[in-house]
Amino acid sequence: MSRQKGKAAAVPYQKKESFLHFVIAHKWLYILLIPGVLYMLVFNYLPMAGIVIAFQDFRPFSADSAIGAYLSSEWVGLANFKKFFMGYDFTMLLKNTLSISILSLIFFFPAPILLSLLLNEIRCQGYKRVSQTLIYIPHFISLVIVATLTQQLFSTTDGIVYKILESIMGRGAAPDVLASPKYFYGLIVGQNIWKETGYGTIVFLAALAGVDMELYEAARIDGAGRWRLMWHITLPAIRGTIVIMLILKVGSILNTGYEQIFLMQNDLNYTASEVFDTYIYNKGIKLAQYSMATAAGVFKSVVSLIMVLAANKIAKMCGESGFY
């Protein structure tokens, strides 16, 4: 009897349900999944067949069809990549892209986190809802309008910001922000902060909503103030979310946003505004050098993949869950 009491109760064997039976039992969920799968196949996986262009001297009009052009174009191996890396503008592209991305990582990435912490400290719910609505609005403004507003504000003829700077610094001493390359990085990062900071708080506020309020009550009993509550409870509660968002940000370090930079680019700030995204557009669409544009796109994708894997590995080494 004593032996039987010490043993754990035997779990009855249950036959494993087959995958087909599982699909049938949850058929409506899989039916709802079909549009998303089709979207991924059509817009994400089928276009990957075009990667072969990066290894060809692609001539789209060498045959009557696109498939014929693929088959008839000459294979050149890594010649396009070599030409891309050895080009005079590769260093400029890499410098501009990394400069904008690193500045965004330093100044733009923490902005939604700080704003979320501030919103979380608001006790009046009516004021909090109104504030959230107001800070979300810039996200829904088109980049064309944002670029137009920026040009109107910093215009050297009647821009209000330029006139204010001119009144402070003296006539003719105010900088031409739109034309000067040294101000371009800050201009792009500033636009991102103004436009996306409010909308970026959604993820962090959702994470903060799941924090156990009893932790705050226990800490208050122990004498913790609002600063200590934020530092020891609020921030650790959203640390996992911050790490996930940081991995995504690091993975897109070579993606600086084509539309925004294209709208703010001009001949005077070209040396600071030409990035990989605009380079691919100029080479592929304007100059019809499809092989070079594809090689640049493949380079961006490979670097992004490496950065995501590296950031995920570092996150797991630091004790976080990461993506997988």
Secondary structure, 3 states (H helix, E strand, C coil): CHHHHHCCCCCCCCCCCCHHHHHHHCHHHHHHHHHHHHHHHHHHHHHHHHHHHHHEECCCCCCCCHHHHHHHCEECCCHHHHHHHHCCCHHHHHHHHHHHHHHHHHHHCHHHHHHHHHHHCCCCHHHHHHHHHHHHHHHHCCHHHHHHHHHHHCCCCCCHHHHHHHHHHCCCCCCCCCCCHHHHHHHHHHHHHHHHHHHHHHHHHHHHHCCCHHHHHHHHHCCCCHHHHHHHHHHHHCHHHHHHHHHHHHHCCCCCCHHHHHHHCCCCCHHHHCCHHHHHHHHHHHCCCHHHHHHHHHHHHHHHHHHHHHHHHHHHHCCCCCCC
